Amino acid sequence: MSLNAEQRAAVRYLDGPLLVLAGAGSGKTRVITAKIAHLLQSGYQARQVAAITFTNKAAREMRDRVGKLVSGEAAQALTICTFHALGLKILRAEAGAAGLRAGFSILDPDDAEAIFAELLVTTERARIRAAQAQVSLWKNALLGPDEALAKAASEEQVLSARAYRSYEDTLRAYQAVDFDDLIRLPAELLLRHAGAQERWRSRLAYLLVDEYQDTNLTQYQLLRLLTQPLARFTVVGDDDQAIYAWRGASAENLARLTQDHPELKVIKLEQNYRSSLRILRSANALNSHNPKVFEKALWSELGLGDRITVLASADDEAEAERIALALLAHKFEHRGRFGDYAILYRGNHQARVLETALRAHNVPYAISGGSSFFDRAEIKALLDTPDPRTRLGTRDRAMLHLTYAGGLRVSELVTLQLGDFPDRSLSTMHIMGKGRRERVLPLWKETQIALRAWLAIRPQVEVTEIFLNANGQPMTRDGFAFRLAEHVKTAATKQPSILGKRVTPHVLRHSCAMHTLAATGDIRKVALWLGHASIQSTETYLRADPEEKLQILAAHGAPAIKPGRFKPPSDALITMLTDVRRRA
C-alpha cells in the first residue's frame, strides 16, 4: 500500500497514545486499515484489536478493505464495529453485572416515543421528541435523572427530567435498554466493576477510533476505561469536521486527550487527495475562523483548479432552473454525458424543486440516498436468493417475504412475536407499529409457506421473538440489514439493475408501498397497509417517477416461491385490492 511520510508515521507509531489529525480527503481510512495490518505484523492478536466507526456502512467498508491486507481468518477475528455494537457486545457478556437478564431487549426509538407520550400525557409530537432529545443529551453527558433534574434550567427541562426518571423505571421493568444505554451502561459498568474492566482491557489490547471529533462524553469515557493505564490507542479526527454537537458530540474531546494524556503524539495529515488548491484554500480560509485545539492547513498536488463561482438566485425555483440550464449548456459545449454531472444539496427537502426543473428540461437523473424501491423482477430475484435447504436460508426467506408482503418497518420485523400470528394457518399477522399503533394484515399463501418452513425448524429457546440470529438471540436491526445486503449481492448476479440502487431494509417497505399504489391508485389503501397515522406520511410515494410507476404497474404481482404461483387469500381487504387492480 502506497503511503506518504505522515501516513507511514501514523501507521508505525505504537509507543503510546496517538491522535491522527486528518483533514478531509487525506487518506485517513487508508491509515486505519494499514495500521490494523501493522499491528498484526507487530505481534498483536487479531481478536485483541478493535476498530470503532460511527456507522455500520463504514464498518463494513473498513472490514472489506482490511480483508485485502490480512488473512481471512484474521479479518474475521478483528472487532470492527460501531460504538453501539461494541457496547451491546459488552452488555450481552456482562448482563448480570449490569443488572439485566441475558435476553434483554433493545428499545426501538418508535417505542421509546410511545413511552414518552404516555409519561408526558400528550400526543403533541414536537413536545415528545423534544423530551426524547433532551433525555438523550443527558444520557450522553453521563447525567442520571436526579442530576438532570438538579440541572434543569426551564419548566420544559424539569418536566423532561421527571419523565426521564419514569422512563428509566419503565426500561428496567421491561428489562430493556435504548440506544443511548448501549454506550452509557457499559461505561458505568466498567467504572464501578473492576473485574469487568480488567476482562475487557485484556480482550481489547489496542483500539482505533474513526471520526473521533464526533464522539460524546460517554463514548470518550468508554474509550478511556478500555485503554487505561497503557493508553494503547489511535484516534483519527478533525475538529473542522465536527458537525454533531446538536446530538451531544463534543470536539472538546480533542482537548481532553491532551489533558488526560500529556504524552499524546499528534500526527497531521494535511495532504488532500480529493480537491484542487482553490477549493482547499477557500476551505482553509473559512476554517481559520473556527475555534480549534490544533492548527492545520490542507494542500494538494492536484493543481490550481477552476475558479469557484458563487451565484445568488431570487428563490429556490429560479435556482433550480439556473442549475438545469447550466448543466445542459455545459454538456452541449463539452459533449459530455448526463452521467458526468452531480448536483449536491444540503437536505432532502430541497430535492423536489430540483427534480421539477430537471424533468421540465428532460434531464434524466437518479436520486442518491433518497427513497428507493425495487421493481417486480428485482423483488423476485431477491426473494429467490436465500437457500431453503439451509436453516439460515429458510429464516432469511421468511424475513424477506414478511418485510415485503407486510410493508414492515425493520423495527416491526425484529420484534415480531410467536403470538403475533393468531391462527395456525398463519393467514394473518398482528403488528404493533410505530407509536404503538396496531394493524392486522392478511398474508399471501407464499408468505405463509415461507414462514411455516422457518417455524418448523426454529430453535426452541426461551426468547419469544420469531426471528433469531445464529446464536439463538433475537435478530437485530443491524443483523437484518447485514443479511439483506448479502442477499442483494447474490440477487444482483441475476438482476444487475439492483446494483444501481441504494439498499436498506426500508427499501422493501418502500417497494411494498409503491407496488400497492401502482396496483390500486389509492393512496389511502397504501396508508392503511403501512399503518401510517396520517395521509401526509404516505404522500411521498405520489412524488415518485410516473414512468417508473407505469413500469411497476405492468409487472406487479405477488412474489412467488418457485414453482408455485400466488393465490390471494380470501380476506376482504385483499379481495378489494384485487378488484381495484382488475378494474384498472
PLY file of the C-alpha trace (Angstrom):
ply
format ascii 1.0
element vertex 584
property float x
property float y
property float z
element edge 583
property int vertex1
property int vertex2
end_header
0.00 0.00 0.00
1.40 3.41 -1.01
1.61 5.85 1.91
3.08 9.33 2.25
5.56 10.12 5.02
2.96 11.30 7.55
0.68 8.35 6.86
3.57 5.93 7.34
4.49 7.59 10.63
0.91 7.24 11.87
0.77 3.58 10.87
4.06 2.65 12.55
3.71 4.60 15.80
2.97 2.18 18.65
4.80 3.79 21.56
1.81 5.46 23.19
-1.50 7.23 22.56
-1.77 8.74 19.10
-4.02 11.40 17.59
-4.05 11.48 13.80
-5.36 14.91 12.83
-6.75 14.02 9.43
-8.12 16.70 7.14
-10.82 15.89 4.61
-9.61 13.68 1.77
-6.26 12.99 3.42
-6.49 9.20 3.37
-7.48 8.51 6.98
-9.25 5.21 6.23
-6.12 4.04 4.43
-4.13 4.83 7.56
-6.52 2.94 9.86
-6.63 -0.18 7.69
-2.85 -0.15 7.16
-2.31 0.27 10.90
-4.52 -2.73 11.68
-2.32 -4.82 9.37
0.82 -3.36 11.00
-0.50 -4.21 14.49
-0.95 -7.85 13.48
2.52 -7.93 11.96
3.89 -6.45 15.21
2.55 -9.31 17.33
-0.95 -8.26 18.34
-3.60 -10.96 18.10
-6.45 -10.13 15.73
-9.05 -10.85 18.43
-7.41 -8.18 20.63
-7.64 -5.36 18.07
-10.77 -3.24 17.73
-11.58 -0.51 15.20
-14.58 1.63 16.09
-16.58 3.57 13.50
-19.77 5.63 13.61
-21.89 3.82 11.03
-22.46 0.20 10.07
-21.70 1.10 6.46
-18.30 2.50 7.46
-17.62 -0.63 9.50
-18.46 -2.90 6.55
-16.28 -0.87 4.19
-13.40 -0.92 6.66
-13.70 -4.68 7.12
-13.68 -5.15 3.33
-10.53 -3.04 3.00
-8.77 -4.76 5.88
-9.68 -8.11 4.34
-7.43 -7.25 1.38
-4.44 -6.71 3.69
-4.67 -9.60 6.16
-5.69 -13.25 6.05
-9.35 -14.17 6.02
-9.09 -15.79 9.44
-7.50 -12.68 10.95
-10.05 -10.39 9.31
-12.90 -12.39 10.86
-11.30 -12.29 14.32
-10.96 -8.50 14.34
-13.57 -6.36 16.08
-14.66 -3.74 13.54
-17.95 -2.18 14.56
-19.75 0.91 15.81
-19.64 2.23 19.37
-23.18 0.94 19.85
-22.29 -2.54 18.60
-19.28 -2.68 20.93
-21.41 -1.53 23.84
-24.01 -4.18 23.04
-21.29 -6.83 22.94
-20.12 -5.77 26.40
-23.66 -5.70 27.81
-24.54 -9.13 26.42
-21.42 -10.57 28.04
-21.86 -8.68 31.34
-25.65 -8.58 31.57
-25.78 -9.85 35.14
-23.28 -7.30 36.42
-25.25 -4.58 34.63
-28.49 -5.66 36.33
-30.02 -7.07 33.15
-31.23 -10.52 32.14
-29.29 -12.24 29.37
-32.08 -11.77 26.81
-32.71 -8.08 27.45
-34.43 -6.14 24.69
-33.27 -3.08 22.78
-35.98 -0.46 22.68
-36.72 0.95 19.25
-36.90 4.79 19.04
-40.54 4.50 17.97
-41.38 2.51 21.10
-39.44 5.00 23.21
-41.53 7.77 21.66
-44.72 5.96 22.67
-43.47 5.63 26.27
-42.64 9.34 26.44
-46.09 10.16 25.06
-47.66 8.23 27.93
-45.36 9.76 30.54
-45.94 13.32 29.32
-49.66 12.68 28.78
-49.59 14.31 25.36
-49.89 13.43 21.68
-48.01 16.56 20.60
-45.17 15.01 18.66
-42.85 18.02 18.77
-43.04 18.08 22.56
-42.50 14.32 22.82
-39.47 14.39 20.55
-38.02 17.41 22.36
-38.18 15.48 25.64
-36.62 12.42 23.99
-33.79 14.52 22.59
-33.18 16.19 25.95
-33.01 12.86 27.78
-30.65 11.56 25.11
-28.35 14.55 25.66
-28.39 13.92 29.43
-27.52 10.27 28.94
-24.70 11.14 26.55
-23.36 13.55 29.18
-23.48 10.74 31.80
-26.18 12.53 33.79
-28.74 10.41 35.64
-32.34 11.51 36.31
-31.53 13.14 39.66
-28.59 15.10 38.23
-30.69 16.10 35.22
-33.44 17.42 37.50
-30.89 19.40 39.52
-29.51 20.98 36.32
-32.88 21.65 34.67
-32.98 25.29 33.66
-36.58 25.61 32.41
-40.04 24.26 33.05
-39.77 22.01 29.98
-36.48 20.61 31.21
-37.98 19.94 34.64
-40.83 18.00 33.02
-38.34 16.13 30.83
-36.19 15.25 33.87
-39.20 13.85 35.71
-40.15 11.87 32.61
-36.53 10.66 32.50
-36.90 9.07 35.93
-40.14 7.31 34.99
-38.69 6.33 31.62
-35.73 4.63 33.34
-38.11 2.78 35.68
-40.11 1.61 32.66
-36.98 0.36 30.89
-35.98 -1.62 33.97
-39.45 -3.11 34.28
-39.33 -4.16 30.62
-35.72 -5.40 31.01
-34.90 -3.17 28.06
-32.31 -0.60 27.05
-32.40 2.17 24.47
-29.67 3.11 22.00
-28.04 5.64 24.34
-27.83 2.95 27.04
-25.75 0.78 24.74
-22.83 3.11 25.44
-23.77 4.68 28.78
-24.38 1.41 30.65
-21.10 -0.24 29.59
-19.21 2.91 30.60
-20.89 2.95 34.01
-20.36 -0.80 34.39
-16.62 -0.64 33.67
-16.26 2.32 36.04
-17.73 0.53 39.04
-16.91 -3.10 38.28
-13.13 -3.74 38.39
-13.49 -7.33 37.25
-15.41 -6.43 34.10
-12.98 -3.62 33.36
-9.99 -5.96 33.60
-11.67 -8.56 31.39
-12.34 -6.11 28.59
-8.95 -4.43 28.81
-7.32 -7.81 28.27
-9.71 -8.66 25.43
-9.10 -5.37 23.61
-5.38 -4.71 23.73
-5.43 -1.95 21.07
-8.23 0.38 19.96
-8.57 2.54 16.88
-11.37 5.11 16.63
-12.52 6.79 13.42
-14.26 10.21 13.29
-13.10 10.94 16.83
-14.33 14.55 16.64
-17.90 13.19 16.67
-17.58 11.35 19.99
-19.59 12.48 23.01
-18.59 12.36 26.66
-19.97 8.85 27.17
-18.03 7.46 24.23
-14.87 9.19 25.44
-15.29 7.65 28.89
-15.81 4.20 27.39
-12.62 4.61 25.33
-10.68 5.82 28.39
-11.89 2.96 30.59
-10.98 0.36 27.98
-7.47 1.69 27.34
-6.11 2.96 30.66
-3.47 2.79 32.05
-1.37 1.78 29.00
-3.28 4.05 26.58
-2.77 1.80 23.58
-4.97 3.57 21.09
-5.06 5.61 17.90
-7.86 8.09 17.30
-8.41 9.76 13.95
-10.31 13.02 13.80
-10.58 16.60 12.63
-12.23 19.37 14.64
-13.01 21.22 11.39
-15.37 18.36 10.51
-17.23 18.33 13.83
-20.93 18.68 12.90
-22.81 16.67 15.53
-22.80 18.95 18.57
-26.61 19.02 18.38
-26.70 15.35 19.40
-24.11 15.55 22.15
-20.84 15.22 20.25
-18.05 17.37 21.59
-14.88 18.46 19.79
-13.64 19.22 23.31
-12.75 15.54 23.46
-9.67 16.51 21.43
-8.62 18.82 24.26
-9.43 16.13 26.84
-6.93 13.85 25.14
-4.08 16.29 25.73
-5.16 16.79 29.36
-5.57 13.10 30.19
-2.55 12.02 28.12
0.29 14.59 28.23
2.42 12.10 26.30
-0.05 12.17 23.37
1.60 12.05 19.95
-0.05 14.18 17.24
0.49 13.50 13.53
-1.17 15.77 10.99
-2.39 14.53 7.61
-2.62 17.70 5.56
-2.14 16.48 2.00
-5.51 16.25 0.29
-6.03 13.71 -2.50
-9.51 14.80 -3.48
-9.63 18.52 -4.27
-7.81 21.25 -6.15
-5.86 24.06 -4.49
-8.58 26.68 -4.99
-11.08 24.57 -3.07
-8.59 23.86 -0.28
-7.51 27.48 0.07
-11.14 28.53 0.37
-11.79 25.81 2.96
-8.68 26.81 4.93
-9.80 30.46 4.92
-13.25 29.56 6.24
-11.91 27.07 8.79
-9.46 29.65 10.14
-12.42 31.27 11.93
-13.24 28.05 13.83
-12.06 27.65 17.43
-9.65 24.72 17.49
-7.11 22.86 19.58
-4.72 22.07 16.72
-3.88 24.13 13.64
-3.55 22.60 10.19
-3.62 23.71 6.55
-4.69 21.40 3.76
-2.74 21.33 0.49
-2.84 19.34 -2.74
-0.74 18.37 -5.77
-3.83 18.26 -7.99
-3.30 21.73 -9.46
-4.95 25.10 -9.03
-8.35 24.04 -10.35
-11.29 26.05 -11.70
-12.43 29.27 -10.14
-15.17 28.96 -7.52
-18.33 30.79 -8.53
-21.00 31.90 -6.07
-24.37 32.78 -7.62
-27.42 34.31 -5.96
-30.94 33.48 -7.17
-34.31 35.08 -6.48
-35.79 31.89 -4.99
-35.40 28.12 -5.00
-37.27 27.70 -8.30
-35.04 30.22 -10.05
-32.01 28.47 -8.59
-33.17 25.07 -9.83
-33.90 26.47 -13.30
-30.43 28.02 -13.48
-28.82 24.72 -12.45
-30.70 22.74 -15.09
-29.83 25.21 -17.87
-26.18 25.44 -16.81
-25.92 21.65 -16.83
-27.39 21.39 -20.33
-25.16 24.18 -21.66
-22.01 22.60 -20.24
-22.97 19.16 -21.56
-23.53 20.57 -25.06
-20.31 22.59 -25.07
-18.14 19.73 -23.82
-20.08 16.88 -25.49
-20.47 15.19 -22.15
-22.83 12.56 -20.78
-25.55 13.15 -18.19
-23.76 10.63 -16.01
-20.81 13.06 -15.77
-22.78 15.54 -13.63
-23.83 15.68 -9.99
-25.96 18.16 -8.04
-25.36 18.41 -4.31
-27.94 19.83 -1.92
-27.99 20.19 1.85
-31.27 18.48 2.73
-33.71 16.05 1.09
-36.43 18.70 1.28
-34.57 20.59 -1.48
-34.73 17.73 -3.96
-38.28 18.23 -5.19
-37.79 21.64 -6.82
-34.60 20.39 -8.50
-36.42 17.32 -9.80
-39.16 19.53 -11.24
-36.64 21.65 -13.13
-34.72 18.64 -14.45
-37.88 16.95 -15.67
-39.03 20.14 -17.36
-35.83 20.07 -19.42
-35.88 16.29 -20.00
-32.71 15.73 -17.96
-32.55 12.11 -16.71
-31.40 11.74 -13.12
-31.25 9.40 -10.17
-31.62 10.44 -6.53
-28.76 9.11 -4.43
-29.62 8.49 -0.80
-33.30 9.23 -1.22
-36.23 6.81 -1.13
-35.60 3.86 -3.41
-37.59 0.75 -4.27
-37.26 -2.50 -6.21
-39.27 -3.33 -9.29
-41.12 -6.65 -9.64
-38.22 -8.54 -11.26
-35.80 -7.32 -8.62
-38.11 -8.36 -5.79
-38.47 -11.82 -7.30
-34.69 -12.19 -7.66
-34.19 -11.10 -4.05
-36.86 -13.38 -2.57
-35.48 -16.34 -4.51
-31.92 -15.81 -3.25
-31.93 -17.37 0.29
-31.24 -21.10 0.10
-34.25 -23.01 1.57
-32.03 -26.08 2.07
-30.25 -24.35 4.97
-31.58 -23.15 8.31
-30.37 -19.57 7.84
-31.62 -19.52 4.27
-35.06 -20.66 5.42
-35.09 -17.97 8.10
-33.94 -15.24 5.70
-36.54 -16.18 3.10
-39.27 -15.82 5.71
-37.88 -12.46 6.89
-37.69 -11.04 3.36
-41.18 -12.26 2.44
-42.77 -10.85 5.59
-41.00 -7.50 5.29
-42.08 -7.03 1.68
-45.57 -8.52 1.90
-46.47 -6.57 5.03
-44.53 -3.40 4.23
-42.91 -3.83 7.64
-40.54 -1.41 9.28
-37.40 -3.26 10.32
-38.29 -2.50 13.95
-41.63 -4.27 13.41
-39.95 -7.29 11.81
-37.36 -7.94 14.52
-39.90 -7.57 17.33
-42.49 -9.95 15.83
-43.54 -12.47 18.48
-44.75 -16.04 18.15
-48.13 -14.83 19.42
-48.49 -12.28 16.61
-49.94 -14.99 14.31
-53.27 -15.81 15.95
-54.24 -18.84 13.85
-52.37 -21.97 12.88
-52.78 -21.34 9.17
-50.63 -18.18 9.54
-53.08 -16.39 7.26
-52.94 -13.13 9.24
-50.28 -11.20 11.09
-50.70 -8.85 14.06
-48.29 -5.90 14.06
-47.53 -3.45 16.86
-46.33 -0.49 14.83
-44.89 2.95 15.33
-46.37 4.80 18.27
-47.91 1.50 19.41
-50.45 1.61 16.57
-51.77 -1.84 15.79
-52.78 -3.38 12.49
-53.69 -6.87 11.31
-52.70 -7.90 7.78
-53.55 -10.96 5.71
-50.61 -12.85 4.21
-50.07 -14.26 0.75
-50.01 -18.06 0.56
-46.36 -17.93 -0.48
-45.52 -15.84 2.56
-47.35 -18.34 4.76
-45.29 -21.17 3.23
-42.01 -19.33 3.84
-42.97 -18.55 7.45
-44.22 -22.07 8.17
-40.95 -23.54 6.88
-38.96 -21.38 9.31
-41.18 -22.06 12.32
-40.80 -25.80 11.72
-37.03 -25.61 12.27
-36.78 -22.57 14.57
-34.65 -23.41 17.64
-36.67 -23.99 20.81
-35.34 -21.22 23.05
-36.83 -19.04 25.78
-37.00 -15.84 23.72
-40.35 -15.26 22.05
-39.18 -13.21 19.07
-39.80 -15.19 15.88
-36.52 -14.42 14.15
-33.26 -15.41 15.85
-29.63 -14.90 14.95
-27.08 -17.71 14.70
-26.56 -17.57 18.48
-30.24 -18.09 19.29
-30.71 -14.45 20.32
-33.34 -12.10 18.83
-32.44 -10.83 15.38
-31.32 -7.17 15.48
-31.91 -4.35 13.03
-28.23 -4.38 12.10
-28.29 -8.15 11.73
-31.19 -7.99 9.29
-29.51 -5.17 7.36
-26.37 -7.29 7.03
-28.28 -10.34 5.80
-30.23 -8.21 3.32
-27.01 -6.73 1.93
-25.57 -10.21 1.45
-28.65 -11.43 -0.43
-28.72 -8.28 -2.58
-25.17 -9.06 -3.76
-26.28 -12.55 -4.81
-29.53 -11.35 -6.39
-27.58 -8.80 -8.44
-25.90 -11.62 -10.35
-29.34 -12.46 -11.80
-30.76 -8.95 -11.79
-27.86 -6.46 -12.28
-30.17 -3.42 -12.03
-30.23 -3.91 -8.24
-26.63 -2.72 -8.05
-27.66 0.78 -9.08
-29.97 1.21 -6.09
-29.35 2.25 -2.52
-30.34 -0.77 -0.47
-31.54 -0.57 3.13
-34.15 -2.63 4.98
-36.61 0.22 4.45
-36.36 -0.30 0.67
-38.59 -3.38 1.00
-41.21 -1.24 2.75
-40.91 1.40 0.04
-41.28 -1.31 -2.59
-44.45 -2.66 -1.00
-45.85 0.88 -0.86
-45.03 1.67 -4.49
-46.39 -1.64 -5.77
-49.60 -1.21 -3.79
-50.01 2.36 -5.05
-49.35 1.28 -8.64
-51.86 -1.56 -8.38
-54.66 0.36 -6.67
-54.07 4.02 -7.47
-55.39 4.82 -4.00
-53.03 6.47 -1.51
-55.47 5.71 1.34
-55.01 1.97 0.81
-51.24 2.42 0.99
-51.63 4.29 4.30
-53.92 1.53 5.59
-51.44 -1.19 4.64
-48.34 0.55 6.03
-50.02 1.68 9.24
-49.47 5.40 8.70
-51.21 7.60 11.24
-51.56 10.43 8.75
-52.07 10.51 4.99
-49.29 13.11 4.83
-46.76 10.38 5.67
-47.91 8.42 2.63
-47.94 11.26 0.10
-44.20 10.93 -0.53
-44.99 7.95 -2.77
-47.04 10.18 -5.05
-43.84 12.05 -5.96
-42.03 9.00 -7.30
-41.27 8.95 -11.03
-44.53 8.40 -13.03
-42.77 6.34 -15.69
-41.39 4.01 -13.06
-44.89 3.67 -11.62
-46.20 2.54 -15.02
-43.38 0.01 -15.33
-44.28 -1.37 -11.91
-47.98 -1.46 -12.76
-47.22 -3.59 -15.83
-45.17 -6.02 -13.81
-46.94 -6.00 -10.46
-47.97 -9.28 -8.93
-47.44 -11.33 -5.81
-43.93 -12.65 -5.19
-43.72 -16.40 -5.74
-41.62 -19.13 -4.21
-40.70 -21.32 -7.13
-42.54 -23.19 -8.57
-45.79 -22.00 -7.03
-47.94 -19.09 -8.12
-49.65 -16.54 -5.92
-53.30 -17.12 -4.96
-54.70 -14.29 -2.89
-56.21 -15.17 0.49
-59.95 -14.74 0.88
-59.56 -11.78 3.22
-61.90 -8.92 2.35
-59.13 -6.33 2.09
-57.07 -8.39 -0.32
-60.17 -9.11 -2.38
-60.93 -5.39 -2.56
-57.36 -4.57 -3.66
-57.51 -7.29 -6.31
-60.83 -5.99 -7.66
-59.48 -2.44 -7.88
-56.44 -3.66 -9.76
-58.61 -5.73 -12.16
-60.80 -2.71 -12.92
-57.69 -0.62 -13.61
0 1
1 2
2 3
3 4
4 5
5 6
6 7
7 8
8 9
9 10
10 11
11 12
12 13
13 14
14 15
15 16
16 17
17 18
18 19
19 20
20 21
21 22
22 23
23 24
24 25
25 26
26 27
27 28
28 29
29 30
30 31
31 32
32 33
33 34
34 35
35 36
36 37
37 38
38 39
39 40
40 41
41 42
42 43
43 44
44 45
45 46
46 47
47 48
48 49
49 50
50 51
51 52
52 53
53 54
54 55
55 56
56 57
57 58
58 59
59 60
60 61
61 62
62 63
63 64
64 65
65 66
66 67
67 68
68 69
69 70
70 71
71 72
72 73
73 74
74 75
75 76
76 77
77 78
78 79
79 80
80 81
81 82
82 83
83 84
84 85
85 86
86 87
87 88
88 89
89 90
90 91
91 92
92 93
93 94
94 95
95 96
96 97
97 98
98 99
99 100
100 101
101 102
102 103
103 104
104 105
105 106
106 107
107 108
108 109
109 110
110 111
111 112
112 113
113 114
114 115
115 116
116 117
117 118
118 119
119 120
120 121
121 122
122 123
123 124
124 125
125 126
126 127
127 128
128 129
129 130
130 131
131 132
132 133
133 134
134 135
135 136
136 137
137 138
138 139
139 140
140 141
141 142
142 143
143 144
144 145
145 146
146 147
147 148
148 149
149 150
150 151
151 152
152 153
153 154
154 155
155 156
156 157
157 158
158 159
159 160
160 161
161 162
162 163
163 164
164 165
165 166
166 167
167 168
168 169
169 170
170 171
171 172
172 173
173 174
174 175
175 176
176 177
177 178
178 179
179 180
180 181
181 182
182 183
183 184
184 185
185 186
186 187
187 188
188 189
189 190
190 191
191 192
192 193
193 194
194 195
195 196
196 197
197 198
198 199
199 200
200 201
201 202
202 203
203 204
204 205
205 206
206 207
207 208
208 209
209 210
210 211
211 212
212 213
213 214
214 215
215 216
216 217
217 218
218 219
219 220
220 221
221 222
222 223
223 224
224 225
225 226
226 227
227 228
228 229
229 230
230 231
231 232
232 233
233 234
234 235
235 236
236 237
237 238
238 239
239 240
240 241
241 242
242 243
243 244
244 245
245 246
246 247
247 248
248 249
249 250
250 251
251 252
252 253
253 254
254 255
255 256
256 257
257 258
258 259
259 260
260 261
261 262
262 263
263 264
264 265
265 266
266 267
267 268
268 269
269 270
270 271
271 272
272 273
273 274
274 275
275 276
276 277
277 278
278 279
279 280
280 281
281 282
282 283
283 284
284 285
285 286
286 287
287 288
288 289
289 290
290 291
291 292
292 293
293 294
294 295
295 296
296 297
297 298
298 299
299 300
300 301
301 302
302 303
303 304
304 305
305 306
306 307
307 308
308 309
309 310
310 311
311 312
312 313
313 314
314 315
315 316
316 317
317 318
318 319
319 320
320 321
321 322
322 323
323 324
324 325
325 326
326 327
327 328
328 329
329 330
330 331
331 332
332 333
333 334
334 335
335 336
336 337
337 338
338 339
339 340
340 341
341 342
342 343
343 344
344 345
345 346
346 347
347 348
348 349
349 350
350 351
351 352
352 353
353 354
354 355
355 356
356 357
357 358
358 359
359 360
360 361
361 362
362 363
363 364
364 365
365 366
366 367
367 368
368 369
369 370
370 371
371 372
372 373
373 374
374 375
375 376
376 377
377 378
378 379
379 380
380 381
381 382
382 383
383 384
384 385
385 386
386 387
387 388
388 389
389 390
390 391
391 392
392 393
393 394
394 395
395 396
396 397
397 398
398 399
399 400
400 401
401 402
402 403
403 404
404 405
405 406
406 407
407 408
408 409
409 410
410 411
411 412
412 413
413 414
414 415
415 416
416 417
417 418
418 419
419 420
420 421
421 422
422 423
423 424
424 425
425 426
426 427
427 428
428 429
429 430
430 431
431 432
432 433
433 434
434 435
435 436
436 437
437 438
438 439
439 440
440 441
441 442
442 443
443 444
444 445
445 446
446 447
447 448
448 449
449 450
450 451
451 452
452 453
453 454
454 455
455 456
456 457
457 458
458 459
459 460
460 461
461 462
462 463
463 464
464 465
465 466
466 467
467 468
468 469
469 470
470 471
471 472
472 473
473 474
474 475
475 476
476 477
477 478
478 479
479 480
480 481
481 482
482 483
483 484
484 485
485 486
486 487
487 488
488 489
489 490
490 491
491 492
492 493
493 494
494 495
495 496
496 497
497 498
498 499
499 500
500 501
501 502
502 503
503 504
504 505
505 506
506 507
507 508
508 509
509 510
510 511
511 512
512 513
513 514
514 515
515 516
516 517
517 518
518 519
519 520
520 521
521 522
522 523
523 524
524 525
525 526
526 527
527 528
528 529
529 530
530 531
531 532
532 533
533 534
534 535
535 536
536 537
537 538
538 539
539 540
540 541
541 542
542 543
543 544
544 545
545 546
546 547
547 548
548 549
549 550
550 551
551 552
552 553
553 554
554 555
555 556
556 557
557 558
558 559
559 560
560 561
561 562
562 563
563 564
564 565
565 566
566 567
567 568
568 569
569 570
570 571
571 572
572 573
573 574
574 575
575 576
576 577
577 578
578 579
579 580
580 581
581 582
582 583
